[in-house]
Amino acid sequence: MVIQLLDKYLQNQGYIACKTEYPQIKEYCKEENSCVNILQLVDLKKDCELTNEQFIAQKSKISEAINKDVHILSLVFYENYSDALACVWDEYMCWLIDRQNLTFADNSDRVEDFYGLKEELGRWLIETKALIQSGDVNAISRKLMSDQEREVYLEKQKKKPSPVSVSLVVINVIIYCTYFIIGEPFITSGQMNFELVSQGQIYRLVTAMFLHGGIQHIAGNMILLYFLGQIIENKTGSVKYGIIYLVSGIMGNVVSYLYEMVSGARYVSVGASGAVYGLIGALIYLVIRKTQGLNIDKKRLFLMVAYCIYSSFATEHIDFAAHLGGMLFGFIVTALLCPKGGKAEGES
């Protein structure tokens, strides 16, 4: 599996794979200006019978076959260190790599670097070891895909529905439609009201999230919920996304309640804006953590956040405390649930 993963990695780096007469050796060529760089991948499994003469002869054949300056580096993956030494002897342009632990052997007598490859390969070995140890079959399978296969796979994943986002939109719309059946009492029974929450009607911290004051109000929130929700849910997973949404909405209302307590202001409010702003906070965190596949320009994100904050203060009858509280807790909850950022595109 390690050799297959390295094969895909090298081809993605622009190397062209070539077979040799020895099944243990595969070569990868890459033309660089006036020279040709060649990586010779040697797979020394246990009791491998590749001799030093065969190893040296194959290197000579490469140089003779190419009418350019040729630079050759051998990457020797071994199971038995003694077999590896017997094969390469004192070959300078060569690195020995422990196949089981995916670490470099003592290569102090060999070439220090090969056009920056040492650091890149070292990083690849660490990432591959962690991937194999995780046992994530799906992730390993994607690593083995060709570029074309991966593009098709990712395209399918982008079209994959976001069940929690869609469900939340449907629930909000159904509840809004219920308003036309029951009337005003339906809104007043669940809206945020400082006095009633203080009297023990804590449920209003939740119910207010699913009530809206008009078609323009719900339309704006649901559009943001649907499009932002798909991005966040795809990157965090449905369960974590649902937690981020609900906690952001509830804590946005809590912040609003505390603001009224401190300021003495009194007003009633409804809407999913606190939860939606929580998604903006989640997006900020994922962008800061450089989540793979989330290509959003930081300057544009900053302008969007600045505009959202400005509109929260500049527009009348807007519960700005719930907005800012939702955004803050969306950021915090996402950081707690996804400390390393979101998952790669299509990761389950």
C-alpha positions as CSV (number, residue, x, y, z in Angstrom):
1,M,0.0,0.0,0.0
2,V,2.8,2.4,0.9
3,I,4.4,1.9,-2.6
4,Q,1.0,2.5,-4.3
5,L,0.5,5.7,-2.3
6,L,4.0,6.9,-3.2
7,D,3.4,6.1,-6.8
8,K,0.3,8.3,-6.9
9,Y,2.1,11.1,-5.0
10,L,5.1,11.1,-7.4
11,Q,2.9,11.2,-10.5
12,N,0.9,14.1,-9.0
13,Q,4.3,15.9,-8.6
14,G,4.8,15.6,-12.4
15,Y,6.9,12.5,-12.5
16,I,6.3,10.0,-15.3
17,A,6.3,6.3,-14.2
18,C,8.4,3.7,-16.1
19,K,8.8,0.0,-15.5
20,T,12.1,-1.8,-15.6
21,E,13.2,-5.4,-16.1
22,Y,13.3,-5.8,-12.4
23,P,9.9,-6.1,-10.6
24,Q,11.5,-4.5,-7.5
25,I,12.4,-1.3,-9.3
26,K,10.2,1.4,-10.8
27,E,11.5,4.6,-12.2
28,Y,10.0,8.1,-12.3
29,C,11.3,10.7,-14.7
30,K,10.8,14.5,-14.7
31,E,12.5,16.8,-17.2
32,E,13.9,20.0,-15.6
33,N,15.2,22.5,-18.1
34,S,18.4,21.0,-19.5
35,C,18.5,17.9,-17.3
36,V,16.3,14.9,-16.3
37,N,15.7,14.1,-12.7
38,I,14.9,10.4,-12.0
39,L,13.7,8.8,-8.9
40,Q,14.4,5.1,-8.7
41,L,11.9,3.5,-6.4
42,V,13.3,0.2,-5.0
43,D,10.8,-2.0,-3.1
44,L,12.9,-4.5,-1.1
45,K,10.4,-6.8,0.5
46,K,11.6,-9.5,2.9
47,D,14.0,-12.0,1.3
48,C,14.2,-9.9,-1.8
49,E,16.8,-11.2,-4.3
50,L,17.9,-7.9,-5.9
51,T,21.7,-7.8,-5.9
52,N,24.0,-4.9,-5.8
53,E,25.2,-5.7,-9.3
54,Q,21.6,-5.6,-10.6
55,F,20.9,-2.3,-8.7
56,I,24.0,-0.6,-10.2
57,A,23.4,-2.0,-13.7
58,Q,19.9,-0.5,-13.8
59,K,21.2,2.9,-12.8
60,S,23.8,2.6,-15.6
61,K,21.1,1.7,-18.2
62,I,19.2,4.9,-17.3
63,S,22.2,7.2,-17.9
64,E,23.0,5.5,-21.2
65,A,19.4,5.7,-22.5
66,I,19.0,9.4,-22.0
67,N,20.9,12.0,-24.1
68,K,20.8,14.6,-21.4
69,D,22.3,15.4,-18.1
70,V,20.7,12.8,-15.8
71,H,20.4,13.1,-12.0
72,I,19.3,9.8,-10.3
73,L,18.2,9.3,-6.7
74,S,17.2,5.9,-5.4
75,L,14.5,5.5,-2.7
76,V,15.0,2.1,-1.2
77,F,12.1,0.9,1.0
78,Y,13.2,-2.1,3.0
79,E,11.9,-4.6,5.5
80,N,15.3,-5.9,6.5
81,Y,18.0,-3.3,6.9
82,S,20.8,-5.8,6.2
83,D,19.2,-6.7,2.8
84,A,19.0,-3.0,2.0
85,L,22.7,-2.4,2.8
86,A,23.7,-5.5,0.8
87,C,21.8,-4.1,-2.2
88,V,23.0,-0.5,-2.2
89,W,26.4,-0.8,-0.5
90,D,28.1,2.6,-0.4
91,E,25.9,4.2,-3.1
92,Y,25.9,7.9,-2.5
93,M,22.7,9.0,-4.4
94,C,20.4,6.9,-2.3
95,W,18.1,7.1,0.7
96,L,17.1,4.1,2.8
97,I,13.5,4.2,4.2
98,D,12.1,1.8,6.8
99,R,9.0,0.3,5.1
100,Q,7.2,-0.5,8.4
101,N,7.8,2.7,10.4
102,L,8.0,5.0,7.3
103,T,11.1,6.8,8.6
104,F,14.5,7.5,7.1
105,A,17.3,5.2,8.1
106,D,20.7,6.6,9.0
107,N,21.6,8.2,5.7
108,S,24.5,10.3,7.0
109,D,26.9,8.9,4.4
110,R,24.5,9.6,1.5
111,V,23.3,12.6,-0.3
112,E,21.7,15.2,2.0
113,D,19.0,16.5,-0.4
114,F,17.7,16.2,-3.9
115,Y,16.3,19.5,-5.2
116,G,14.2,20.0,-2.0
117,L,12.8,16.5,-2.0
118,K,14.1,15.5,1.5
119,E,11.8,17.8,3.4
120,E,8.8,17.1,1.1
121,L,9.3,13.4,1.3
122,G,9.7,13.5,5.1
123,R,6.4,15.3,5.4
124,W,4.7,12.8,3.1
125,L,6.1,9.9,5.2
126,I,4.6,11.4,8.4
127,E,1.2,12.1,6.8
128,T,1.1,8.7,5.2
129,K,2.0,6.9,8.4
130,A,-0.8,8.7,10.2
131,L,-3.3,7.9,7.4
132,I,-2.5,4.2,7.5
133,Q,-2.6,4.1,11.3
134,S,-6.0,5.8,11.3
135,G,-7.4,2.9,9.2
136,D,-9.5,5.3,7.2
137,V,-10.2,3.1,4.2
138,N,-12.1,5.9,2.3
139,A,-9.3,8.4,2.7
140,I,-6.7,5.9,1.6
141,S,-8.9,5.0,-1.5
142,R,-9.1,8.7,-2.4
143,K,-5.3,8.9,-2.2
144,L,-5.0,6.1,-4.7
145,M,-7.4,7.7,-7.2
146,S,-6.1,9.3,-10.4
147,D,-6.5,13.1,-10.8
148,Q,-9.5,12.5,-13.1
149,E,-11.1,10.0,-10.8
150,R,-10.6,12.4,-7.9
151,E,-12.2,15.3,-9.8
152,V,-15.3,13.2,-10.6
153,Y,-15.5,12.1,-6.9
154,L,-15.2,15.6,-5.6
155,E,-17.8,16.9,-8.1
156,K,-20.2,14.2,-6.8
157,Q,-19.5,15.3,-3.2
158,K,-20.2,18.9,-4.0
159,K,-23.7,17.9,-5.2
160,K,-24.2,15.8,-2.1
161,P,-27.2,17.1,-0.2
162,S,-26.7,18.7,3.2
163,P,-29.5,17.0,5.3
164,V,-29.3,19.2,8.4
165,S,-29.2,22.5,6.4
166,V,-32.1,21.4,4.2
167,S,-34.1,20.1,7.3
168,L,-33.6,23.4,9.2
169,V,-34.8,25.4,6.2
170,V,-37.9,23.2,5.9
171,I,-38.6,23.4,9.6
172,N,-38.4,27.2,9.7
173,V,-40.6,27.5,6.6
174,I,-43.2,25.1,8.1
175,I,-43.3,27.0,11.4
176,Y,-43.6,30.3,9.5
177,C,-46.6,29.0,7.6
178,T,-48.2,27.8,10.9
179,Y,-48.3,31.5,11.9
180,F,-50.9,32.1,9.2
181,I,-53.1,29.4,10.6
182,I,-52.9,30.3,14.3
183,G,-52.2,34.0,14.0
184,E,-50.4,36.5,16.3
185,P,-50.6,34.4,19.5
186,F,-48.3,31.8,17.8
187,I,-45.5,34.5,17.6
188,T,-46.1,36.0,21.1
189,S,-46.0,32.6,22.7
190,G,-42.4,31.9,21.6
191,Q,-40.7,35.2,21.0
192,M,-37.8,36.5,23.1
193,N,-39.1,38.6,26.0
194,F,-36.9,39.7,28.8
195,E,-39.6,39.8,31.4
196,L,-41.0,36.4,30.6
197,V,-37.6,34.7,30.4
198,S,-36.8,36.2,33.8
199,Q,-40.0,34.7,35.1
200,G,-38.8,31.2,34.1
201,Q,-39.9,30.8,30.5
202,I,-36.4,29.7,29.4
203,Y,-37.8,27.8,26.4
204,R,-38.1,31.1,24.6
205,L,-34.3,31.1,24.2
206,V,-34.9,28.2,21.8
207,T,-38.3,28.8,20.3
208,A,-37.5,32.4,19.2
209,M,-34.9,30.9,16.8
210,F,-37.6,29.3,14.7
211,L,-40.0,32.3,14.5
212,H,-39.9,35.1,12.0
213,G,-41.7,38.4,11.7
214,G,-42.3,38.6,7.9
215,I,-41.6,37.1,4.5
216,Q,-38.6,39.4,4.0
217,H,-37.2,38.4,7.4
218,I,-37.4,34.6,6.9
219,A,-36.3,34.8,3.2
220,G,-33.1,36.6,4.1
221,N,-32.3,34.2,6.9
222,M,-33.1,31.1,5.0
223,I,-31.0,32.1,1.9
224,L,-28.0,32.6,4.2
225,L,-28.8,29.4,6.1
226,Y,-29.0,27.3,3.0
227,F,-25.9,28.5,1.3
228,L,-23.7,29.0,4.3
229,G,-25.1,25.8,5.9
230,Q,-24.0,23.6,3.0
231,I,-20.4,24.9,3.3
232,I,-20.2,24.5,7.0
233,E,-22.0,21.1,7.1
234,N,-19.7,19.7,4.4
235,K,-16.6,20.8,6.3
236,T,-17.7,19.8,9.9
237,G,-20.1,16.9,9.3
238,S,-23.8,17.0,10.0
239,V,-23.8,16.3,13.7
240,K,-21.2,19.0,14.5
241,Y,-22.9,21.4,12.2
242,G,-26.3,20.9,14.0
243,I,-24.6,21.5,17.3
244,I,-22.9,24.7,16.0
245,Y,-26.2,26.0,14.7
246,L,-28.3,25.3,17.8
247,V,-25.7,26.5,20.3
248,S,-25.1,29.7,18.3
249,G,-28.8,30.5,18.1
250,I,-29.4,29.8,21.8
251,M,-26.3,31.6,23.1
252,G,-27.1,34.5,20.8
253,N,-30.4,34.9,22.6
254,V,-28.6,34.5,25.9
255,V,-26.3,37.3,25.0
256,S,-29.3,39.4,24.0
257,Y,-30.9,38.7,27.4
258,L,-27.8,39.7,29.3
259,Y,-27.5,42.9,27.2
260,E,-31.0,43.9,28.2
261,M,-30.3,43.1,31.8
262,V,-27.2,45.4,31.8
263,S,-28.5,48.2,29.6
264,G,-32.1,48.3,30.8
265,A,-33.3,48.2,27.2
266,R,-36.5,46.2,26.6
267,Y,-37.7,44.8,23.4
268,V,-39.1,41.5,21.9
269,S,-37.4,39.6,19.1
270,V,-37.6,36.6,16.9
271,G,-35.6,35.0,14.1
272,A,-32.8,32.6,13.2
273,S,-30.3,35.4,12.7
274,G,-28.3,34.5,15.8
275,A,-27.8,31.0,14.6
276,V,-27.1,32.2,11.0
277,Y,-24.5,34.6,12.4
278,G,-23.1,31.6,14.2
279,L,-22.4,30.0,10.8
280,I,-20.5,33.1,9.8
281,G,-18.4,32.7,13.0
282,A,-17.8,29.1,12.1
283,L,-16.8,30.0,8.5
284,I,-14.3,32.6,9.9
285,Y,-12.7,29.9,12.1
286,L,-12.5,27.3,9.2
287,V,-10.9,29.9,6.9
288,I,-8.4,30.9,9.6
289,R,-7.5,27.2,10.1
290,K,-7.0,26.9,6.3
291,T,-9.4,24.1,5.9
292,Q,-8.6,22.1,2.8
293,G,-10.9,22.7,-0.1
294,L,-12.3,25.9,1.4
295,N,-11.0,28.5,-1.0
296,I,-12.4,31.8,0.3
297,D,-10.4,35.0,0.1
298,K,-9.8,36.4,3.6
299,K,-10.3,40.0,2.4
300,R,-13.7,39.2,1.0
301,L,-14.6,37.4,4.2
302,F,-13.5,40.3,6.3
303,L,-15.6,42.7,4.2
304,M,-18.6,40.4,4.5
305,V,-18.2,40.2,8.3
306,A,-17.7,44.0,8.6
307,Y,-20.9,44.6,6.6
308,C,-22.9,42.1,8.7
309,I,-21.7,43.9,11.9
310,Y,-22.5,47.3,10.4
311,S,-26.0,46.3,9.3
312,S,-26.7,44.9,12.8
313,F,-26.1,48.3,14.3
314,A,-27.3,50.5,11.5
315,T,-30.7,48.9,10.9
316,E,-33.6,49.6,13.3
317,H,-35.4,46.8,15.1
318,I,-32.4,44.5,14.8
319,D,-31.2,42.5,17.8
320,F,-27.5,43.2,17.3
321,A,-26.6,41.5,20.6
322,A,-28.0,38.2,19.4
323,H,-26.2,38.6,16.1
324,L,-22.8,39.3,17.7
325,G,-23.3,36.7,20.4
326,G,-24.3,34.1,17.8
327,M,-21.2,34.9,15.7
328,L,-18.9,34.7,18.7
329,F,-20.2,31.4,19.9
330,G,-20.3,30.0,16.4
331,F,-16.5,30.6,16.2
332,I,-15.9,29.2,19.7
333,V,-18.0,26.1,19.3
334,T,-16.4,25.3,15.9
335,A,-13.0,25.7,17.5
336,L,-13.9,23.3,20.2
337,L,-15.5,20.7,17.9
338,C,-13.0,21.1,15.0
339,P,-9.6,22.1,16.6
340,K,-7.7,21.2,13.4
341,G,-10.2,22.9,11.1
342,G,-12.7,21.2,8.9
343,K,-12.3,18.0,6.9
344,A,-11.1,17.8,3.3
345,E,-13.6,17.9,0.5
346,G,-15.8,14.8,0.5
347,E,-14.3,13.3,3.7
348,S,-16.8,11.4,5.7
